[in-house]
Amino acid sequence: MTWDYVIVGGGSAGSALAARLTEDASTRVLVLEAGRPDHIWDPFIHMPAALAFPIGNPRYDWMYESSRSRSWAAAASITRAARCSAGRARSTG
Ligand SMILES: Cc1cc2nc3c(=O)[nH]c(=O)nc-3n(C[C@H](O)[C@H](O)[C@H](O)COP(=O)(O)OP(=O)(O)OC[C@H]3O[C@@H](n4cnc5c(N)ncnc54)[C@H](O)[C@@H]3O)c2cc1C
């Protein structure tokens, strides 16, 4: 098979880009997504009020952390340089 475009990452931007590109039915687009597919009955994705559940959950979040930061630690009133969670989605958008 051949593709006109290969999009790495099927999150928000990748999915929107794929949708726009395939409005021309002759354009072939491959989307590669490393996370799991979305599901219509998954409340943690579809209910904004459930935001606290997916963040920090490896099923939904790549669990990245920032590098150690003195300025962030100072803002959080922590004496030593500290890391903070840097949530990144892990599912099709
Ligand atoms: C748990 C959580 C909940 C959120 N809830 C909300 C909300 O309620 N409202 C809101 O406005 N924003 C929310 N956000 C923020 C929103 O998800 C992001 O701002 C938005 O998705 C960023 O879009 P993006 O296309 O830049 O990246 P993403 O949507 O993160 O897309 C990047 C995609 O690339 C994939 N990927 C990464 N590496 C590879 C690889 N090597 N190969 C293939 N695929 C790869 C990832 O799995 C991911 O799906 C939430 C974020 C998280 C983490």
The ligand as a Gaussian input file, in Angstrom:
#p B3LYP/6-31G(d) Opt

LIG

0 1
 C       -5.710000      13.047000      30.991000
 C       -5.918000      14.293000      30.167000
 C       -7.181000      14.892000      30.123000
 C       -7.387000      16.055000      29.364000
 N       -8.638000      16.605000      29.332000
 C       -8.864000      17.709000      28.595000
 C      -10.169000      18.310000      28.539000
 O      -11.115000      17.850000      29.184000
 N      -10.334000      19.410000      27.758000
 C       -9.311000      19.943000      27.027000
 O       -9.509000      20.942000      26.329000
 N       -8.050000      19.399000      27.071000
 C       -7.810000      18.314000      27.824000
 N       -6.552000      17.767000      27.886000
 C       -5.498000      18.390000      27.083000
 C       -5.615000      17.919000      25.645000
 O       -5.712000      16.500000      25.623000
 C       -4.345000      18.337000      24.904000
 O       -4.167000      19.736000      25.012000
 C       -4.463000      17.984000      23.422000
 O       -4.840000      16.634000      23.274000
 C       -3.111000      18.218000      22.742000
 O       -3.263000      17.832000      21.402000
 P       -2.035000      17.316000      20.560000
 O       -2.559000      16.890000      19.227000
 O       -0.950000      18.343000      20.586000
 O       -1.441000      16.075000      21.367000
 P       -2.157000      14.725000      21.790000
 O       -3.648000      14.815000      21.716000
 O       -1.522000      14.352000      23.093000
 O       -1.709000      13.725000      20.634000
 C       -0.436000      13.155000      20.532000
 C       -0.659000      11.668000      20.232000
 O        0.575000      11.117000      19.790000
 C        0.665000       9.809000      20.275000
 N        2.080000       9.423000      20.228000
 C        3.085000       9.860000      21.020000
 N        4.245000       9.308000      20.635000
 C        3.959000       8.535000      19.556000
 C        4.760000       7.716000      18.701000
 N        6.085000       7.595000      18.855000
 N        4.142000       7.034000      17.688000
 C        2.787000       7.156000      17.505000
 N        1.995000       7.926000      18.293000
 C        2.572000       8.604000      19.288000
 C        0.078000       9.874000      21.669000
 O       -0.370000       8.625000      22.133000
 C       -1.078000      10.862000      21.464000
 O       -2.301000      10.201000      21.202000
 C       -6.319000      16.617000      28.645000
 C       -5.045000      16.001000      28.686000
 C       -4.847000      14.863000      29.441000
 C       -3.473000      14.217000      29.474000

